[in-house]
């Protein structure tokens, strides 16, 4: 048998921070993202929008976007099974 190494990786919790410098400066982050998420009115104001995209928590300011939570649950509805790398790619593309 060949010297084959099999690695199983469990990817569940996603924690992404996208800095403003990587985004077109003409885009209104709060307006654009705020229109796509379920806004939490108690934790949002004119400087920051917090909300949910499915089970993921989203925080948007004029300077960054933060997304965190279970990426497996976002894609599959639960996190009982691990995501393959292809499924992880699909989940991230779904965020776009």
Backbone bond lengths (Angstrom), bond angles and torsions (degrees), N, CA, C in turn:
res aa  C-N    CA-C-N  psi(-1)  N-CA   C-N-CA  omega(-1)  CA-C   N-CA-C  phi
1 X - - - 1.452 - - 1.525 109.11 -
2 X 1.300 116.09 139.50 1.465 120.84 178.48 1.520 110.42 -64.97
3 X 1.302 115.43 158.35 1.462 120.28 175.02 1.518 109.01 -78.57
4 X 1.306 115.72 81.78 1.457 121.00 -177.21 1.525 109.11 -102.31
5 X 1.301 115.30 132.11 1.456 120.96 176.82 1.518 107.97 -107.87
6 X 1.309 115.24 126.54 1.463 120.46 177.27 1.516 107.40 -110.98
7 X 1.295 115.16 126.13 1.458 120.71 -179.65 1.519 108.42 -117.21
8 X 1.299 115.65 123.94 1.459 120.58 173.60 1.517 107.78 -103.93
9 X 1.290 115.95 124.71 1.456 121.26 -178.82 1.514 108.35 -118.16
10 X 1.315 116.90 130.44 1.458 119.92 175.10 1.517 108.28 -100.77
11 X 1.293 115.25 118.32 1.458 120.86 177.83 1.511 106.92 -111.88
12 X 1.316 116.70 121.89 1.457 119.25 -179.41 1.517 111.04 -130.51
13 X 1.311 117.39 -62.39 1.456 120.27 -173.32 1.520 111.02 -82.97
14 X 1.312 113.80 127.64 1.456 122.09 179.08 1.523 107.60 -105.85
15 X 1.312 116.65 136.36 1.457 121.47 175.63 1.525 106.73 -142.25
16 X 1.332 115.79 97.33 1.460 121.25 -176.15 1.521 109.36 -113.51
17 X 1.301 116.05 136.18 1.459 121.87 172.55 1.524 107.13 -126.92
18 X 1.328 116.18 120.58 1.460 121.47 179.40 1.520 107.76 -110.24
19 X 1.318 115.52 114.49 1.458 122.03 -178.62 1.526 110.65 -75.27
20 X 1.306 115.91 148.45 1.466 122.25 -179.38 1.528 112.44 -56.14
21 X 1.314 117.51 -30.85 1.464 120.10 -176.78 1.528 112.44 -63.09
22 X 1.337 117.89 -20.42 1.450 120.97 179.24 1.515 114.05 -93.30
23 X 1.337 116.95 8.43 1.467 122.05 -175.17 1.520 109.37 -126.19
24 X 1.306 116.62 142.86 1.467 122.48 177.46 1.529 109.48 -51.57
25 X 1.319 116.99 125.64 1.473 121.74 -176.31 1.526 113.46 -66.37
26 X 1.328 118.01 -16.76 1.463 120.89 179.25 1.527 113.25 -82.48
27 X 1.332 116.98 -7.17 1.462 120.73 179.97 1.522 109.67 -85.84
28 X 1.321 116.18 130.12 1.464 122.96 174.93 1.527 107.33 -83.68
29 X 1.338 116.73 97.47 1.458 120.87 -175.73 1.516 112.68 -57.33
30 X 1.320 116.81 -48.56 1.460 120.44 -177.25 1.520 110.59 -62.40
31 X 1.317 117.52 -43.18 1.459 120.90 179.85 1.515 113.00 -69.00
32 X 1.329 117.05 -46.26 1.471 121.45 -177.43 1.526 112.28 -67.00
33 X 1.319 116.52 -51.03 1.464 119.85 -177.87 1.524 110.29 -73.67
34 X 1.322 116.79 -38.88 1.464 120.54 179.23 1.513 113.15 -57.49
35 X 1.319 117.10 -29.99 1.465 121.31 179.04 1.529 112.14 -76.03
36 X 1.331 118.05 -13.19 1.468 121.55 -175.07 1.523 113.87 -107.00
37 X 1.328 117.28 -4.93 1.464 120.05 -177.28 1.521 110.22 -121.00
38 X 1.327 115.06 164.51 1.461 121.35 174.10 1.528 106.27 -84.81
39 X 1.322 116.66 106.90 1.468 121.97 -172.07 1.521 111.38 -76.36
40 X 1.332 115.17 138.40 1.459 123.06 172.78 1.526 106.77 -92.79
41 X 1.337 118.23 102.39 1.466 120.09 -174.77 1.526 114.01 -66.90
42 X 1.329 117.70 -21.56 1.458 120.70 -178.21 1.522 112.61 -77.05
43 X 1.327 117.05 -24.56 1.465 120.93 -178.88 1.518 113.06 -113.10
44 X 1.320 116.94 11.92 1.464 121.35 -179.73 1.519 110.04 -113.97
45 X 1.319 115.63 151.53 1.459 121.14 176.03 1.523 108.09 -152.74
46 X 1.310 117.74 -166.16 1.470 120.01 -177.06 1.529 113.23 -70.69
47 X 1.336 117.56 -15.06 1.463 121.24 -179.20 1.526 113.85 -102.95
48 X 1.336 116.50 -17.07 1.462 120.41 -174.06 1.527 109.87 -150.67
49 X 1.326 116.16 138.31 1.458 121.50 173.78 1.522 107.53 -118.09
50 X 1.330 115.77 128.00 1.463 121.09 174.05 1.508 107.61 -117.09
51 X 1.313 115.44 145.69 1.451 119.00 178.10 1.506 111.72 -174.52
52 X 1.326 114.76 -166.05 1.456 122.11 -177.14 1.515 110.50 -123.95
53 X 1.286 114.94 144.09 1.455 123.43 169.15 1.521 103.62 -123.06
54 X 1.326 116.35 96.01 1.460 119.92 -169.31 1.510 107.80 65.66
55 X 1.331 116.94 -124.94 1.458 121.08 177.95 1.527 112.66 -91.97
56 X 1.321 117.99 -6.46 1.466 121.42 -176.34 1.520 111.16 -82.10
57 X 1.317 116.24 139.16 1.459 120.85 175.02 1.521 108.33 -88.05
58 X 1.323 115.35 135.52 1.460 121.52 -178.94 1.523 108.35 -125.12
59 X 1.327 116.79 130.30 1.460 122.66 175.98 1.525 106.91 -124.75
60 X 1.322 115.99 125.24 1.459 121.13 -177.67 1.516 109.26 -124.28
61 X 1.320 116.33 128.45 1.460 121.97 171.93 1.527 106.37 -123.86
62 X 1.289 116.72 179.62 1.457 119.91 176.42 1.512 112.78 -68.58
63 X 1.352 116.77 -13.80 1.464 121.20 -175.22 1.525 114.91 -110.00
64 X 1.350 118.26 -18.12 1.462 118.99 -177.95 1.520 112.13 -162.04
65 X 1.329 113.75 164.72 1.459 122.77 172.35 1.518 105.88 -121.74
66 X 1.339 116.78 130.37 1.463 121.23 175.19 1.522 108.43 -121.15
67 X 1.317 116.23 133.68 1.460 122.33 178.93 1.518 107.10 -131.18
68 X 1.338 116.81 128.87 1.450 118.29 177.18 1.519 111.83 -150.76
69 X 1.328 114.04 153.54 1.455 122.22 -178.45 1.518 110.09 143.44
70 X 1.323 116.32 -170.32 1.462 122.25 -178.19 1.522 110.51 -81.21
71 X 1.326 116.02 111.80 1.463 120.66 179.65 1.529 110.30 -71.26
72 X 1.340 117.93 -31.01 1.468 120.78 176.42 1.526 110.49 -65.18
73 X 1.314 116.61 -43.64 1.466 120.67 178.99 1.528 110.49 -66.13
74 X 1.314 117.60 -36.72 1.463 121.77 177.57 1.527 110.87 -60.73
75 X 1.332 116.64 -42.24 1.462 120.44 -177.07 1.525 112.64 -81.91
76 X 1.347 116.86 -44.55 1.464 120.72 -170.97 1.524 115.06 -106.01
77 X 1.326 117.10 -11.16 1.463 119.30 -177.53 1.514 113.41 93.17
78 X 1.320 117.75 -14.58 1.464 122.40 174.37 1.529 107.97 -152.37
79 X 1.313 115.55 170.61 1.469 118.86 179.13 1.524 110.69 -120.78
80 X 1.341 115.22 37.18 1.456 120.43 -179.46 1.526 112.31 -79.03
81 X 1.321 117.05 -21.33 1.458 121.87 178.35 1.523 109.15 -120.84
82 X 1.309 115.18 151.02 1.457 118.96 177.37 1.524 110.12 -75.99
83 X 1.304 115.94 156.87 1.457 121.24 175.39 1.521 109.25 -91.58
84 X 1.307 115.84 140.16 1.460 119.47 170.84 1.525 107.17 -76.18
85 X 1.303 116.80 168.35 1.467 119.11 177.58 1.525 110.74 -62.42
86 X 1.335 117.11 -35.98 1.465 120.81 177.80 1.534 110.62 -65.24
87 X 1.336 117.06 -41.00 1.469 120.54 178.06 1.523 110.88 -67.10
88 X 1.326 116.98 -37.71 1.460 120.42 176.44 1.522 109.92 -60.92
89 X 1.319 116.16 -44.15 1.464 120.73 177.48 1.528 110.42 -60.18
90 X 1.339 117.14 -43.44 1.469 121.22 178.76 1.527 111.05 -61.36
91 X 1.328 116.82 -41.85 1.459 120.94 -178.67 1.523 110.83 -64.78
92 X 1.318 116.99 -41.68 1.466 120.37 179.36 1.523 110.33 -67.91
93 X 1.326 117.49 -39.37 1.467 120.26 176.09 1.522 111.01 -63.57
94 X 1.323 117.25 -34.53 1.466 121.59 177.87 1.532 111.14 -63.74
95 X 1.327 116.88 -29.14 1.467 120.80 177.81 1.524 111.98 -67.54
96 X 1.329 117.00 -28.59 1.458 121.08 -178.04 1.495 108.68 -66.25
